[in-house]
């Protein structure tokens, strides 16, 4: 399955934080932990994504479920980038 531009950007951010020697995450459903992403890496990834997309992750979105795969993380970023109707 092809990744859209947002998912590609998230995958690139993950790749920068993943352990060395890990290939590019081609499958958006690959567990981030299997890519060598540690808890410290996740914290760095959070900062990277907030800076790259000019957004802030609310505390209730910083969960293992959100930071499980590139797909779940992309879905969260997409939701944060979409203005909520008032």
PyMOL Python script that loads the backbone (N, CA, C, O; Angstrom):
from pymol import cmd

cmd.read_pdbstr("""\
ATOM      1  N   UNK A   1       0.842  -1.185   0.000  1.00  0.00           N
ATOM      2  CA  UNK A   1       0.000   0.000   0.000  1.00  0.00           C
ATOM      3  C   UNK A   1       0.882   1.242   0.000  1.00  0.00           C
ATOM      4  O   UNK A   1       1.822   1.341   0.788  1.00  0.00           O
ATOM      5  N   UNK A   2       0.582   2.176  -0.874  1.00  0.00           N
ATOM      6  CA  UNK A   2       1.359   3.404  -0.965  1.00  0.00           C
ATOM      7  C   UNK A   2       1.021   4.321   0.210  1.00  0.00           C
ATOM      8  O   UNK A   2      -0.114   4.381   0.682  1.00  0.00           O
ATOM      9  N   UNK A   3       2.051   5.029   0.658  1.00  0.00           N
ATOM     10  CA  UNK A   3       1.842   5.962   1.758  1.00  0.00           C
ATOM     11  C   UNK A   3       1.566   7.347   1.171  1.00  0.00           C
ATOM     12  O   UNK A   3       2.183   7.749   0.184  1.00  0.00           O
ATOM     13  N   UNK A   4       0.625   8.073   1.796  1.00  0.00           N
ATOM     14  CA  UNK A   4       0.362   9.437   1.360  1.00  0.00           C
ATOM     15  C   UNK A   4       1.478  10.348   1.877  1.00  0.00           C
ATOM     16  O   UNK A   4       2.295   9.915   2.690  1.00  0.00           O
ATOM     17  N   UNK A   5       1.523  11.602   1.417  1.00  0.00           N
ATOM     18  CA  UNK A   5       2.626  12.492   1.815  1.00  0.00           C
ATOM     19  C   UNK A   5       2.765  12.674   3.329  1.00  0.00           C
ATOM     20  O   UNK A   5       3.884  12.730   3.837  1.00  0.00           O
ATOM     21  N   UNK A   6       1.661  12.766   4.046  1.00  0.00           N
ATOM     22  CA  UNK A   6       1.736  12.923   5.501  1.00  0.00           C
ATOM     23  C   UNK A   6       2.352  11.679   6.133  1.00  0.00           C
ATOM     24  O   UNK A   6       3.229  11.783   6.991  1.00  0.00           O
ATOM     25  N   UNK A   7       1.894  10.510   5.711  1.00  0.00           N
ATOM     26  CA  UNK A   7       2.428   9.267   6.273  1.00  0.00           C
ATOM     27  C   UNK A   7       3.910   9.117   5.932  1.00  0.00           C
ATOM     28  O   UNK A   7       4.687   8.621   6.748  1.00  0.00           O
ATOM     29  N   UNK A   8       4.302   9.542   4.737  1.00  0.00           N
ATOM     30  CA  UNK A   8       5.711   9.494   4.344  1.00  0.00           C
ATOM     31  C   UNK A   8       6.542  10.392   5.253  1.00  0.00           C
ATOM     32  O   UNK A   8       7.635  10.008   5.668  1.00  0.00           O
ATOM     33  N   UNK A   9       6.040  11.573   5.563  1.00  0.00           N
ATOM     34  CA  UNK A   9       6.750  12.500   6.463  1.00  0.00           C
ATOM     35  C   UNK A   9       6.893  11.906   7.857  1.00  0.00           C
ATOM     36  O   UNK A   9       7.954  12.007   8.472  1.00  0.00           O
ATOM     37  N   UNK A  10       5.829  11.288   8.357  1.00  0.00           N
ATOM     38  CA  UNK A  10       5.884  10.645   9.669  1.00  0.00           C
ATOM     39  C   UNK A  10       6.889   9.489   9.633  1.00  0.00           C
ATOM     40  O   UNK A  10       7.676   9.318  10.564  1.00  0.00           O
ATOM     41  N   UNK A  11       6.860   8.701   8.563  1.00  0.00           N
ATOM     42  CA  UNK A  11       7.794   7.572   8.431  1.00  0.00           C
ATOM     43  C   UNK A  11       9.242   8.065   8.415  1.00  0.00           C
ATOM     44  O   UNK A  11      10.119   7.429   9.000  1.00  0.00           O
ATOM     45  N   UNK A  12       9.491   9.187   7.753  1.00  0.00           N
ATOM     46  CA  UNK A  12      10.849   9.740   7.723  1.00  0.00           C
ATOM     47  C   UNK A  12      11.287  10.186   9.116  1.00  0.00           C
ATOM     48  O   UNK A  12      12.442   9.993   9.495  1.00  0.00           O
ATOM     49  N   UNK A  13      10.375  10.776   9.874  1.00  0.00           N
ATOM     50  CA  UNK A  13      10.695  11.183  11.245  1.00  0.00           C
ATOM     51  C   UNK A  13      11.000   9.959  12.102  1.00  0.00           C
ATOM     52  O   UNK A  13      11.931   9.973  12.907  1.00  0.00           O
ATOM     53  N   UNK A  14      10.209   8.899  11.922  1.00  0.00           N
ATOM     54  CA  UNK A  14      10.445   7.650  12.662  1.00  0.00           C
ATOM     55  C   UNK A  14      11.814   7.092  12.292  1.00  0.00           C
ATOM     56  O   UNK A  14      12.577   6.675  13.163  1.00  0.00           O
ATOM     57  N   UNK A  15      12.119   7.087  10.999  1.00  0.00           N
ATOM     58  CA  UNK A  15      13.391   6.543  10.530  1.00  0.00           C
ATOM     59  C   UNK A  15      14.574   7.264  11.163  1.00  0.00           C
ATOM     60  O   UNK A  15      15.579   6.639  11.503  1.00  0.00           O
ATOM     61  N   UNK A  16      14.451   8.588  11.322  1.00  0.00           N
ATOM     62  CA  UNK A  16      15.545   9.360  11.936  1.00  0.00           C
ATOM     63  C   UNK A  16      15.751   8.986  13.400  1.00  0.00           C
ATOM     64  O   UNK A  16      16.867   9.072  13.913  1.00  0.00           O
ATOM     65  N   UNK A  17      14.683   8.573  14.072  1.00  0.00           N
ATOM     66  CA  UNK A  17      14.769   8.239  15.494  1.00  0.00           C
ATOM     67  C   UNK A  17      14.965   6.751  15.758  1.00  0.00           C
ATOM     68  O   UNK A  17      15.298   6.359  16.877  1.00  0.00           O
ATOM     69  N   UNK A  18      14.765   5.924  14.746  1.00  0.00           N
ATOM     70  CA  UNK A  18      14.868   4.469  14.935  1.00  0.00           C
ATOM     71  C   UNK A  18      16.322   4.062  15.151  1.00  0.00           C
ATOM     72  O   UNK A  18      17.248   4.811  14.840  1.00  0.00           O
ATOM     73  N   UNK A  19      16.499   2.876  15.683  1.00  0.00           N
ATOM     74  CA  UNK A  19      17.843   2.363  15.935  1.00  0.00           C
ATOM     75  C   UNK A  19      18.650   2.252  14.659  1.00  0.00           C
ATOM     76  O   UNK A  19      18.097   2.100  13.569  1.00  0.00           O
ATOM     77  N   UNK A  20      19.958   2.327  14.802  1.00  0.00           N
ATOM     78  CA  UNK A  20      20.816   2.229  13.627  1.00  0.00           C
ATOM     79  C   UNK A  20      20.754   0.817  13.049  1.00  0.00           C
ATOM     80  O   UNK A  20      20.533  -0.159  13.767  1.00  0.00           O
ATOM     81  N   UNK A  21      20.947   0.736  11.775  1.00  0.00           N
ATOM     82  CA  UNK A  21      20.935  -0.557  11.111  1.00  0.00           C
ATOM     83  C   UNK A  21      19.539  -1.049  10.769  1.00  0.00           C
ATOM     84  O   UNK A  21      19.375  -2.149  10.241  1.00  0.00           O
ATOM     85  N   UNK A  22      18.537  -0.239  11.067  1.00  0.00           N
ATOM     86  CA  UNK A  22      17.166  -0.635  10.754  1.00  0.00           C
ATOM     87  C   UNK A  22      16.812  -0.038   9.405  1.00  0.00           C
ATOM     88  O   UNK A  22      17.027   1.150   9.166  1.00  0.00           O
ATOM     89  N   UNK A  23      16.278  -0.854   8.538  1.00  0.00           N
ATOM     90  CA  UNK A  23      15.891  -0.379   7.214  1.00  0.00           C
ATOM     91  C   UNK A  23      14.697   0.542   7.291  1.00  0.00           C
ATOM     92  O   UNK A  23      14.089   0.694   8.351  1.00  0.00           O
ATOM     93  N   UNK A  24      14.357   1.157   6.176  1.00  0.00           N
ATOM     94  CA  UNK A  24      13.204   2.061   6.169  1.00  0.00           C
ATOM     95  C   UNK A  24      11.917   1.312   6.464  1.00  0.00           C
ATOM     96  O   UNK A  24      11.723   0.197   5.980  1.00  0.00           O
ATOM     97  N   UNK A  25      11.047   1.905   7.243  1.00  0.00           N
ATOM     98  CA  UNK A  25       9.773   1.247   7.564  1.00  0.00           C
ATOM     99  C   UNK A  25       8.817   1.328   6.379  1.00  0.00           C
ATOM    100  O   UNK A  25       8.067   2.295   6.242  1.00  0.00           O
ATOM    101  N   UNK A  26       8.848   0.310   5.529  1.00  0.00           N
ATOM    102  CA  UNK A  26       7.997   0.311   4.341  1.00  0.00           C
ATOM    103  C   UNK A  26       6.548  -0.010   4.673  1.00  0.00           C
ATOM    104  O   UNK A  26       5.634   0.423   3.972  1.00  0.00           O
ATOM    105  N   UNK A  27       6.342  -0.766   5.737  1.00  0.00           N
ATOM    106  CA  UNK A  27       4.995  -1.167   6.120  1.00  0.00           C
ATOM    107  C   UNK A  27       4.513  -0.238   7.223  1.00  0.00           C
ATOM    108  O   UNK A  27       5.087  -0.233   8.312  1.00  0.00           O
ATOM    109  N   UNK A  28       3.457   0.560   6.965  1.00  0.00           N
ATOM    110  CA  UNK A  28       2.993   1.511   7.974  1.00  0.00           C
ATOM    111  C   UNK A  28       2.404   0.839   9.207  1.00  0.00           C
ATOM    112  O   UNK A  28       2.125   1.510  10.201  1.00  0.00           O
ATOM    113  N   UNK A  29       2.213  -0.474   9.158  1.00  0.00           N
ATOM    114  CA  UNK A  29       1.672  -1.192  10.314  1.00  0.00           C
ATOM    115  C   UNK A  29       2.739  -1.906  11.131  1.00  0.00           C
ATOM    116  O   UNK A  29       2.414  -2.652  12.054  1.00  0.00           O
ATOM    117  N   UNK A  30       4.005  -1.686  10.802  1.00  0.00           N
ATOM    118  CA  UNK A  30       5.094  -2.256  11.579  1.00  0.00           C
ATOM    119  C   UNK A  30       5.136  -1.575  12.950  1.00  0.00           C
ATOM    120  O   UNK A  30       5.039  -0.352  13.054  1.00  0.00           O
ATOM    121  N   UNK A  31       5.282  -2.387  13.988  1.00  0.00           N
ATOM    122  CA  UNK A  31       5.369  -1.830  15.342  1.00  0.00           C
ATOM    123  C   UNK A  31       6.630  -0.959  15.448  1.00  0.00           C
ATOM    124  O   UNK A  31       7.710  -1.380  15.036  1.00  0.00           O
ATOM    125  N   UNK A  32       6.492   0.242  15.995  1.00  0.00           N
ATOM    126  CA  UNK A  32       7.637   1.134  16.132  1.00  0.00           C
ATOM    127  C   UNK A  32       8.714   0.515  17.010  1.00  0.00           C
ATOM    128  O   UNK A  32       9.904   0.726  16.777  1.00  0.00           O
ATOM    129  N   UNK A  33       8.305  -0.247  18.018  1.00  0.00           N
ATOM    130  CA  UNK A  33       9.289  -0.881  18.904  1.00  0.00           C
ATOM    131  C   UNK A  33      10.159  -1.865  18.131  1.00  0.00           C
ATOM    132  O   UNK A  33      11.325  -2.050  18.477  1.00  0.00           O
ATOM    133  N   UNK A  34       9.617  -2.500  17.093  1.00  0.00           N
ATOM    134  CA  UNK A  34      10.411  -3.452  16.310  1.00  0.00           C
ATOM    135  C   UNK A  34      11.412  -2.738  15.415  1.00  0.00           C
ATOM    136  O   UNK A  34      12.326  -3.365  14.878  1.00  0.00           O
ATOM    137  N   UNK A  35      11.244  -1.428  15.251  1.00  0.00           N
ATOM    138  CA  UNK A  35      12.188  -0.634  14.466  1.00  0.00           C
ATOM    139  C   UNK A  35      13.314  -0.091  15.337  1.00  0.00           C
ATOM    140  O   UNK A  35      14.176   0.647  14.861  1.00  0.00           O
ATOM    141  N   UNK A  36      13.300  -0.461  16.612  1.00  0.00           N
ATOM    142  CA  UNK A  36      14.354  -0.021  17.519  1.00  0.00           C
ATOM    143  C   UNK A  36      14.052   1.292  18.214  1.00  0.00           C
ATOM    144  O   UNK A  36      14.947   1.905  18.795  1.00  0.00           O
ATOM    145  N   UNK A  37      12.815   1.729  18.163  1.00  0.00           N
ATOM    146  CA  UNK A  37      12.445   2.993  18.800  1.00  0.00           C
ATOM    147  C   UNK A  37      12.256   2.770  20.293  1.00  0.00           C
ATOM    148  O   UNK A  37      11.362   2.029  20.703  1.00  0.00           O
ATOM    149  N   UNK A  38      13.087   3.401  21.102  1.00  0.00           N
ATOM    150  CA  UNK A  38      13.015   3.294  22.555  1.00  0.00           C
ATOM    151  C   UNK A  38      12.088   4.372  23.103  1.00  0.00           C
ATOM    152  O   UNK A  38      11.593   5.211  22.350  1.00  0.00           O
ATOM    153  N   UNK A  39      11.852   4.349  24.406  1.00  0.00           N
ATOM    154  CA  UNK A  39      11.011   5.389  25.006  1.00  0.00           C
ATOM    155  C   UNK A  39      11.648   6.766  24.826  1.00  0.00           C
ATOM    156  O   UNK A  39      10.943   7.756  24.629  1.00  0.00           O
ATOM    157  N   UNK A  40      12.969   6.831  24.891  1.00  0.00           N
ATOM    158  CA  UNK A  40      13.657   8.102  24.656  1.00  0.00           C
ATOM    159  C   UNK A  40      13.489   8.526  23.198  1.00  0.00           C
ATOM    160  O   UNK A  40      13.320   9.709  22.903  1.00  0.00           O
ATOM    161  N   UNK A  41      13.538   7.557  22.295  1.00  0.00           N
ATOM    162  CA  UNK A  41      13.314   7.840  20.881  1.00  0.00           C
ATOM    163  C   UNK A  41      11.916   8.346  20.628  1.00  0.00           C
ATOM    164  O   UNK A  41      11.714   9.243  19.811  1.00  0.00           O
ATOM    165  N   UNK A  42      10.934   7.772  21.331  1.00  0.00           N
ATOM    166  CA  UNK A  42       9.542   8.220  21.194  1.00  0.00           C
ATOM    167  C   UNK A  42       9.412   9.667  21.667  1.00  0.00           C
ATOM    168  O   UNK A  42       8.721  10.469  21.039  1.00  0.00           O
ATOM    169  N   UNK A  43      10.076   9.995  22.773  1.00  0.00           N
ATOM    170  CA  UNK A  43      10.026  11.378  23.274  1.00  0.00           C
ATOM    171  C   UNK A  43      10.625  12.331  22.247  1.00  0.00           C
ATOM    172  O   UNK A  43      10.077  13.406  22.005  1.00  0.00           O
ATOM    173  N   UNK A  44      11.737  11.947  21.645  1.00  0.00           N
ATOM    174  CA  UNK A  44      12.349  12.769  20.608  1.00  0.00           C
ATOM    175  C   UNK A  44      11.465  12.877  19.386  1.00  0.00           C
ATOM    176  O   UNK A  44      11.351  13.944  18.782  1.00  0.00           O
ATOM    177  N   UNK A  45      10.838  11.771  19.021  1.00  0.00           N
ATOM    178  CA  UNK A  45       9.927  11.746  17.877  1.00  0.00           C
ATOM    179  C   UNK A  45       8.751  12.698  18.111  1.00  0.00           C
ATOM    180  O   UNK A  45       8.328  13.408  17.198  1.00  0.00           O
ATOM    181  N   UNK A  46       8.238  12.708  19.314  1.00  0.00           N
ATOM    182  CA  UNK A  46       7.143  13.612  19.678  1.00  0.00           C
ATOM    183  C   UNK A  46       7.557  15.062  19.443  1.00  0.00           C
ATOM    184  O   UNK A  46       6.814  15.835  18.839  1.00  0.00           O
ATOM    185  N   UNK A  47       8.744  15.425  19.922  1.00  0.00           N
ATOM    186  CA  UNK A  47       9.256  16.789  19.743  1.00  0.00           C
ATOM    187  C   UNK A  47       9.451  17.085  18.255  1.00  0.00           C
ATOM    188  O   UNK A  47       9.095  18.163  17.779  1.00  0.00           O
ATOM    189  N   UNK A  48      10.023  16.115  17.522  1.00  0.00           N
ATOM    190  CA  UNK A  48      10.253  16.294  16.083  1.00  0.00           C
ATOM    191  C   UNK A  48       8.941  16.551  15.340  1.00  0.00           C
ATOM    192  O   UNK A  48       8.856  17.462  14.518  1.00  0.00           O
ATOM    193  N   UNK A  49       7.921  15.744  15.634  1.00  0.00           N
ATOM    194  CA  UNK A  49       6.645  15.879  14.942  1.00  0.00           C
ATOM    195  C   UNK A  49       5.954  17.187  15.289  1.00  0.00           C
ATOM    196  O   UNK A  49       5.368  17.835  14.421  1.00  0.00           O
ATOM    197  N   UNK A  50       6.024  17.577  16.559  1.00  0.00           N
ATOM    198  CA  UNK A  50       5.410  18.850  16.960  1.00  0.00           C
ATOM    199  C   UNK A  50       6.068  20.011  16.220  1.00  0.00           C
ATOM    200  O   UNK A  50       5.389  20.938  15.778  1.00  0.00           O
ATOM    201  N   UNK A  51       7.392  19.958  16.087  1.00  0.00           N
ATOM    202  CA  UNK A  51       8.108  21.030  15.384  1.00  0.00           C
ATOM    203  C   UNK A  51       7.827  20.987  13.885  1.00  0.00           C
ATOM    204  O   UNK A  51       7.597  22.029  13.271  1.00  0.00           O
ATOM    205  N   UNK A  52       7.843  19.803  13.292  1.00  0.00           N
ATOM    206  CA  UNK A  52       7.663  19.674  11.843  1.00  0.00           C
ATOM    207  C   UNK A  52       6.279  20.114  11.383  1.00  0.00           C
ATOM    208  O   UNK A  52       6.128  20.700  10.311  1.00  0.00           O
ATOM    209  N   UNK A  53       5.272  19.827  12.200  1.00  0.00           N
ATOM    210  CA  UNK A  53       3.898  20.114  11.790  1.00  0.00           C
ATOM    211  C   UNK A  53       3.274  21.275  12.543  1.00  0.00           C
ATOM    212  O   UNK A  53       2.087  21.553  12.371  1.00  0.00           O
ATOM    213  N   UNK A  54       4.053  21.962  13.375  1.00  0.00           N
ATOM    214  CA  UNK A  54       3.554  23.099  14.159  1.00  0.00           C
ATOM    215  C   UNK A  54       2.279  22.749  14.901  1.00  0.00           C
ATOM    216  O   UNK A  54       1.265  23.437  14.782  1.00  0.00           O
ATOM    217  N   UNK A  55       2.343  21.676  15.666  1.00  0.00           N
ATOM    218  CA  UNK A  55       1.193  21.250  16.457  1.00  0.00           C
ATOM    219  C   UNK A  55       1.676  20.808  17.826  1.00  0.00           C
ATOM    220  O   UNK A  55       2.876  20.697  18.078  1.00  0.00           O
ATOM    221  N   UNK A  56       0.715  20.558  18.701  1.00  0.00           N
ATOM    222  CA  UNK A  56       1.042  20.070  20.034  1.00  0.00           C
ATOM    223  C   UNK A  56       0.178  18.851  20.327  1.00  0.00           C
ATOM    224  O   UNK A  56      -1.043  18.879  20.173  1.00  0.00           O
ATOM    225  N   UNK A  57       0.844  17.777  20.754  1.00  0.00           N
ATOM    226  CA  UNK A  57       0.112  16.578  21.137  1.00  0.00           C
ATOM    227  C   UNK A  57      -0.488  16.795  22.523  1.00  0.00           C
ATOM    228  O   UNK A  57       0.264  16.985  23.478  1.00  0.00           O
ATOM    229  N   UNK A  58      -1.815  16.774  22.670  1.00  0.00           N
ATOM    230  CA  UNK A  58      -2.399  16.836  24.012  1.00  0.00           C
ATOM    231  C   UNK A  58      -1.936  15.615  24.809  1.00  0.00           C
ATOM    232  O   UNK A  58      -1.678  14.554  24.241  1.00  0.00           O
ATOM    233  N   UNK A  59      -1.834  15.775  26.117  1.00  0.00           N
ATOM    234  CA  UNK A  59      -1.336  14.692  26.972  1.00  0.00           C
ATOM    235  C   UNK A  59      -2.113  13.395  26.778  1.00  0.00           C
ATOM    236  O   UNK A  59      -1.539  12.310  26.862  1.00  0.00           O
ATOM    237  N   UNK A  60      -3.421  13.501  26.520  1.00  0.00           N
ATOM    238  CA  UNK A  60      -4.220  12.277  26.388  1.00  0.00           C
ATOM    239  C   UNK A  60      -3.993  11.544  25.068  1.00  0.00           C
ATOM    240  O   UNK A  60      -4.514  10.445  24.874  1.00  0.00           O
ATOM    241  N   UNK A  61      -3.214  12.147  24.152  1.00  0.00           N
ATOM    242  CA  UNK A  61      -2.903  11.450  22.902  1.00  0.00           C
ATOM    243  C   UNK A  61      -1.522  10.806  22.928  1.00  0.00           C
ATOM    244  O   UNK A  61      -1.157  10.082  22.001  1.00  0.00           O
ATOM    245  N   UNK A  62      -0.758  11.061  23.975  1.00  0.00           N
ATOM    246  CA  UNK A  62       0.578  10.465  24.079  1.00  0.00           C
ATOM    247  C   UNK A  62       0.425   9.126  24.793  1.00  0.00           C
ATOM    248  O   UNK A  62       0.675   8.996  25.991  1.00  0.00           O
ATOM    249  N   UNK A  63       0.006   8.140  24.006  1.00  0.00           N
ATOM    250  CA  UNK A  63      -0.280   6.813  24.547  1.00  0.00           C
ATOM    251  C   UNK A  63       0.429   5.747  23.715  1.00  0.00           C
ATOM    252  O   UNK A  63       0.805   5.999  22.571  1.00  0.00           O
ATOM    253  N   UNK A  64       0.610   4.564  24.286  1.00  0.00           N
ATOM    254  CA  UNK A  64       1.215   3.472  23.504  1.00  0.00           C
ATOM    255  C   UNK A  64       0.402   3.136  22.249  1.00  0.00           C
ATOM    256  O   UNK A  64       0.968   2.711  21.242  1.00  0.00           O
ATOM    257  N   UNK A  65      -0.909   3.323  22.304  1.00  0.00           N
ATOM    258  CA  UNK A  65      -1.738   3.022  21.140  1.00  0.00           C
ATOM    259  C   UNK A  65      -1.444   3.985  19.989  1.00  0.00           C
ATOM    260  O   UNK A  65      -1.373   3.569  18.832  1.00  0.00           O
ATOM    261  N   UNK A  66      -1.275   5.263  20.304  1.00  0.00           N
ATOM    262  CA  UNK A  66      -0.989   6.258  19.267  1.00  0.00           C
ATOM    263  C   UNK A  66       0.413   6.049  18.701  1.00  0.00           C
ATOM    264  O   UNK A  66       0.618   6.160  17.492  1.00  0.00           O
ATOM    265  N   UNK A  67       1.373   5.748  19.565  1.00  0.00           N
ATOM    266  CA  UNK A  67       2.768   5.591  19.141  1.00  0.00           C
ATOM    267  C   UNK A  67       3.112   4.126  18.866  1.00  0.00           C
ATOM    268  O   UNK A  67       4.242   3.696  19.092  1.00  0.00           O
ATOM    269  N   UNK A  68       2.126   3.360  18.374  1.00  0.00           N
ATOM    270  CA  UNK A  68       2.324   1.932  18.112  1.00  0.00           C
ATOM    271  C   UNK A  68       2.912   1.681  16.726  1.00  0.00           C
ATOM    272  O   UNK A  68       3.864   0.913  16.589  1.00  0.00           O
ATOM    273  N   UNK A  69       2.351   2.323  15.694  1.00  0.00           N
ATOM    274  CA  UNK A  69       2.802   2.126  14.321  1.00  0.00           C
ATOM    275  C   UNK A  69       2.834   3.467  13.599  1.00  0.00           C
ATOM    276  O   UNK A  69       2.333   4.471  14.106  1.00  0.00           O
ATOM    277  N   UNK A  70       3.425   3.469  12.419  1.00  0.00           N
ATOM    278  CA  UNK A  70       3.419   4.689  11.612  1.00  0.00           C
ATOM    279  C   UNK A  70       1.981   5.073  11.279  1.00  0.00           C
ATOM    280  O   UNK A  70       1.641   6.256  11.269  1.00  0.00           O
ATOM    281  N   UNK A  71       1.141   4.087  11.009  1.00  0.00           N
ATOM    282  CA  UNK A  71      -0.253   4.379  10.662  1.00  0.00           C
ATOM    283  C   UNK A  71      -0.994   5.035  11.831  1.00  0.00           C
ATOM    284  O   UNK A  71      -1.685   6.035  11.635  1.00  0.00           O
ATOM    285  N   UNK A  72      -0.861   4.489  13.038  1.00  0.00           N
ATOM    286  CA  UNK A  72      -1.583   5.066  14.180  1.00  0.00           C
ATOM    287  C   UNK A  72      -1.061   6.467  14.498  1.00  0.00           C
ATOM    288  O   UNK A  72      -1.824   7.353  14.881  1.00  0.00           O
ATOM    289  N   UNK A  73       0.230   6.649  14.335  1.00  0.00           N
ATOM    290  CA  UNK A  73       0.830   7.952  14.589  1.00  0.00           C
ATOM    291  C   UNK A  73       0.388   8.961  13.532  1.00  0.00           C
ATOM    292  O   UNK A  73       0.079  10.107  13.860  1.00  0.00           O
ATOM    293  N   UNK A  74       0.355   8.545  12.272  1.00  0.00           N
ATOM    294  CA  UNK A  74      -0.105   9.420  11.194  1.00  0.00           C
ATOM    295  C   UNK A  74      -1.562   9.807  11.402  1.00  0.00           C
ATOM    296  O   UNK A  74      -1.938  10.962  11.199  1.00  0.00           O
ATOM    297  N   UNK A  75      -2.381   8.845  11.808  1.00  0.00           N
ATOM    298  CA  UNK A  75      -3.796   9.141  12.066  1.00  0.00           C
ATOM    299  C   UNK A  75      -3.932  10.217  13.149  1.00  0.00           C
ATOM    300  O   UNK A  75      -4.764  11.117  13.036  1.00  0.00           O
ATOM    301  N   UNK A  76      -3.108  10.116  14.198  1.00  0.00           N
ATOM    302  CA  UNK A  76      -3.160  11.108  15.275  1.00  0.00           C
ATOM    303  C   UNK A  76      -2.723  12.479  14.773  1.00  0.00           C
ATOM    304  O   UNK A  76      -3.357  13.486  15.088  1.00  0.00           O
ATOM    305  N   UNK A  77      -1.642  12.524  13.993  1.00  0.00           N
ATOM    306  CA  UNK A  77      -1.166  13.801  13.448  1.00  0.00           C
ATOM    307  C   UNK A  77      -2.238  14.399  12.538  1.00  0.00           C
ATOM    308  O   UNK A  77      -2.515  15.597  12.604  1.00  0.00           O
ATOM    309  N   UNK A  78      -2.836  13.567  11.694  1.00  0.00           N
ATOM    310  CA  UNK A  78      -3.875  14.047  10.770  1.00  0.00           C
ATOM    311  C   UNK A  78      -5.043  14.646  11.556  1.00  0.00           C
ATOM    312  O   UNK A  78      -5.577  15.690  11.181  1.00  0.00           O
ATOM    313  N   UNK A  79      -5.433  13.993  12.633  1.00  0.00           N
ATOM    314  CA  UNK A  79      -6.527  14.495  13.472  1.00  0.00           C
ATOM    315  C   UNK A  79      -6.154  15.840  14.095  1.00  0.00           C
ATOM    316  O   UNK A  79      -6.974  16.756  14.146  1.00  0.00           O
ATOM    317  N   UNK A  80      -4.912  15.951  14.566  1.00  0.00           N
ATOM    318  CA  UNK A  80      -4.472  17.203  15.189  1.00  0.00           C
ATOM    319  C   UNK A  80      -4.364  18.339  14.173  1.00  0.00           C
ATOM    320  O   UNK A  80      -4.523  19.506  14.530  1.00  0.00           O
ATOM    321  N   UNK A  81      -4.094  18.005  12.907  1.00  0.00           N
ATOM    322  CA  UNK A  81      -3.977  19.021  11.869  1.00  0.00           C
ATOM    323  C   UNK A  81      -5.329  19.452  11.316  1.00  0.00           C
ATOM    324  O   UNK A  81      -5.431  20.504  10.686  1.00  0.00           O
ATOM    325  N   UNK A  82      -6.352  18.662  11.541  1.00  0.00           N
ATOM    326  CA  UNK A  82      -7.684  18.965  11.015  1.00  0.00           C
ATOM    327  C   UNK A  82      -8.417  19.866  11.996  1.00  0.00           C
ATOM    328  O   UNK A  82      -8.637  19.483  13.145  1.00  0.00           O
ATOM    329  N   UNK A  83      -8.798  21.062  11.554  1.00  0.00           N
ATOM    330  CA  UNK A  83      -9.518  21.951  12.466  1.00  0.00           C
ATOM    331  C   UNK A  83     -10.835  21.325  12.911  1.00  0.00           C
ATOM    332  O   UNK A  83     -11.578  20.764  12.105  1.00  0.00           O
ATOM    333  N   UNK A  84     -11.103  21.429  14.186  1.00  0.00           N
ATOM    334  CA  UNK A  84     -12.363  20.872  14.682  1.00  0.00           C
ATOM    335  C   UNK A  84     -13.469  21.907  14.493  1.00  0.00           C
ATOM    336  O   UNK A  84     -13.260  23.098  14.727  1.00  0.00           O
ATOM    337  N   UNK A  85     -14.651  21.447  14.068  1.00  0.00           N
ATOM    338  CA  UNK A  85     -15.762  22.386  13.880  1.00  0.00           C
ATOM    339  C   UNK A  85     -16.234  22.919  15.234  1.00  0.00           C
ATOM    340  O   UNK A  85     -16.340  22.175  16.209  1.00  0.00           O
ATOM    341  N   UNK A  86     -16.511  24.201  15.272  1.00  0.00           N
ATOM    342  CA  UNK A  86     -16.955  24.813  16.547  1.00  0.00           C
ATOM    343  C   UNK A  86     -18.430  25.031  16.543  1.00  0.00           C
ATOM    344  O   UNK A  86     -18.982  25.532  17.523  1.00  0.00           O
TER     345      UNK A  86
END
""", "prot")
cmd.dss("prot")
cmd.show_as("cartoon", "prot")
cmd.util.cbc("prot")
cmd.orient("prot")
